[in-house]
Amino acid sequence: MKFLLSTLCLVLFACPAASFPLHRIDKDLDIIFKQNQEWKESRKMEDPNFFSTGGSVHKPNFMWIGCADARVPANEVMGEDTGSVFVVRNVANMVVNTDFNLMGALQFAVDYLKIPHILVCGHYDCGGIRASMEKKDHVPPLENWLRNIRDVYRLHRVELDAIKDPEERHRRLVELNVVEQCINLFKTG
């Protein structure tokens, strides 16, 4: 609840009051709180001990570095249960050595949680990859982030420029981006 309230405060300060319907925020938060309560009750029905034992030991087997895209729930895609995947997300599943969030999570995963497997997972139809392929200035900080994907394109320009179909070129850049992020991950060790 504290997180959502903090988010609410940030939204209020960032948006002019005259152009932002405050009743909409309350309605959206009420829905989130209601859905959270429903989820909690359904979990208790499935496993009465879920909340008493689920939080006692956090020992995931996998760290997932994936895209922030909401269509891709990491543990469900992998067929894993809740708590078995330590998830870090950002636009286009990037491993950037100046990303303190990712670097801190990586150190925590390896040094403290002793996670044996780290996965970098991309997906086709990635908005971040698409945005990086546009000849457009997306302005900072997004533009700074997309520059990293444009570096991947630059490294593989000959191969990518030879692909005439824009959709196939996009798909190949998604694949090459995962490869390059795995190399970046390797360089952190």
C-alpha positions, 0 to 999 in steps of 0.5 A: 500500500505504501508503494501505491500511495507513493506512486499516487503522490508522484503522479499528482505532482507530475500532472497539472491538476486542471488536466488530470481527473483525480477521481480516476486515480482513486477508482483505479487504485480501488480496483487494484486493491480489490483485485489484490484482495481477491488474489490473496483470497484465491491463493489462500483457497488454493494453499492455506499456508501460502502466506505463512510458508511462501515468505519464509525462504526465498530461494529461486533457481532462476534470475530472469532479465526480461523486457518490461512488456506486461504481456510476458509474465516470467514465471508463467512463461517458464512454467514455474511457480511463484517464488522460483524466478527472481525477475528484473525487467527493463525496456528491451531486456538490456544488460547495461553496466550503468544500470544500478538497478540491474547491477544491484539485483544481479549482485543480490541474485548471485552473492546472496540468493546464490541463484545458479541460472541467469536468463536473458529473455527477449521477445518478438514485437518488442516496442523498445527494439522497434523504437530503436529502429526508428529514425527519431529522437525519443529524448532522454532518458529513453533516447539514452537507453535506446542508444544501447540497442542502436549499438547492437544494430551497428555491430550487426549492420551488414547482416541486418541491412541485408534483410529487406523485410522490415519485420524479419529485420526487427525479429533478427535484431531482437535475437541479436540483442539477446545475444549481445546482452548475454555478452554484456552479462558475461562481462559483469563477472 
